[in-house]
Amino acid sequence: MNLEPDLPANHDNHDEARRTFLKQSSLLTGLALVPGPLVAAADSGLDERVAAAFDKIPLTLKVNGVKHKLSVEPRTTLLDLLREQLHLTGTKKGCDYGQCGACTVHVDGQRVNSCLSFAVMHEGQEITTIEGLANGDKLHPMQEAFVKHDGFQCGYCTPGQIMSAVACVREGRAGSEGEIREYMSGNICRCGAYTNIVAAIQDVKQGGQKV
Amino acid sequence: MNQFQYVRAAKPQAAIDAVASDANAKFIAGGTNLVDLMKRGVMTPQKLVDINRLPFNKIEREGNGLRIGALALNSAVADDKQVRERQPLLALALNAGASGQLRNMATVGGNMLQRTRCAYFYDITMPCNKREPGTGCGALEGINRMHAIFGFSDKCIAVHPSDMSVALVALDATVLVSGPKGDRRIAFADLHRLPGDAPEKDTTLAAGELITAVDVPDGPFTKHVHYQKVRERASYAFALLSVAAALDLDGTTIKGARLAMGGVAHKPWRLTAAEQYLVGKPATEETFRQAAAVAMQGAKAFKHNAYKLRLGPNTIVQALKTAAAA
């Protein structure tokens, strides 16, 4: 199998896509749409030399309490932004298709799959990743419980499991083993640590600590 | 993934105009299906119009029913007090779908408009009339375990994957739409279409039409309801087959019934003949068995999905029994 990408051909495709994109951009004229800078530029008429600057869109996000002013391509997912631009690699890329839950983060306090969301759609929102859960050196109670109950083997799904588990308790869906299993079903663990994950969540729930 | 232009709509009309005037533009809300399809190259829009800032996320009383905004999240609807009290079947169906994370992203409008999970549709190396009209249907003679037993054509045997839609069709919901030619209302049963000769069209929406809300009329189906979903693992999987059942009981006599199936057709499949059969009969397993036989009339299986011909009636009976006992 040829594993080397055909670089010249890819480059041509990219250029073709870019040209199409630029043509589309000029159609934007007159729409009452944000973001402002893009529309303003469109109103003034776009040519290909100018438009290249708008491949990236400005984006302001708060991640783990820190405000970031960023610039992203529209097709960058929230997951890729976190990992590759902000170097917050605690959030994992498992399937990249919303089927495994390894990429789970909180957006404005709600758990979501960061792989199925474009970063630009989160303008002004607050993101919490696994790196933002602990309080300095003091682990979050759910992190403590996963350690105590051995809620992992290889650990790859663990950040997503923990982010989902915290949300599960906050949502009031950790009332029984059955309810935990149902409401944690969006997080797959191929090592099969489910029994211990459920035990960790029950421990936190019953311990009554603030999560 | 292909490059695309991203615009954020501040007003509904701007969003509608942007999509109506450009065949390569799409609305995006939760994105849970569209982003997935774009990553796989199944859909390649050149422009995405983000509608998340539009004011369509309320759940409120409207006339004799609930008006649920198209941008209300699946989790918000399933947890809403009014929905749980007045339309518990809808809450059950929503919670049977996807995962906690996805329900926090997926909107009501997007849930209705999600595409089939037919593996041939998803695999761009395979023929699929829905993805690429005229290329043939890979599932017809292929692996068709998940596929339709009702309403299919020789062009497409895919099924609609939404659980929520099965409840909404049973509950006589109405979809509110705004488009380039103004506003209109569509009976939920008429929103999705059968494949016929044009399986590339999932719905009866015109270009640029935007779903703004769904109206769910009040009814007597507040207690004896059940959503029975059969899948290959306990949770977080698409239905092999599902049944939404609602009964209005006077003692043990059935005054009214609603019944719909998922995972069996290109659209959520309302079982009106079976509903009519149930009315006036005692709520017994024998009645339910007879109604299931009525419901399954005209079903036809393919090589790998003949199990649905038995699973269908059994699931109907189970759903009705559970609803009656609720």
Interface residues (C-beta under 8 A of the other chain):
Chain A: A17 R18 T20 F21 Q24 S25 L27 L28 L31 A32 L33 V34 P35 L38 D55 I57 E73 P74 R75 T77 D96 Y97 G98 G101 T104 Q110 R111 V112 N113 C115 L116 S117 F118 V120 M121 E123 S164 A167 C168 E171 R173 R181 E182 Y183 M184 S185 G186 N187
Chain B: M1 N2 Q3 F4 Q5 Y6 V7 R8 A9 A10 K11 Q13 A14 D17 A18 S21 D22 N24 I28 G31 T32 V35 D36 M38 K39 R40 Q46 K47 L48 V49 D50 N52 S75 A98 S99 G100 Q101 L102 N104 M105 A234 S235 Y236
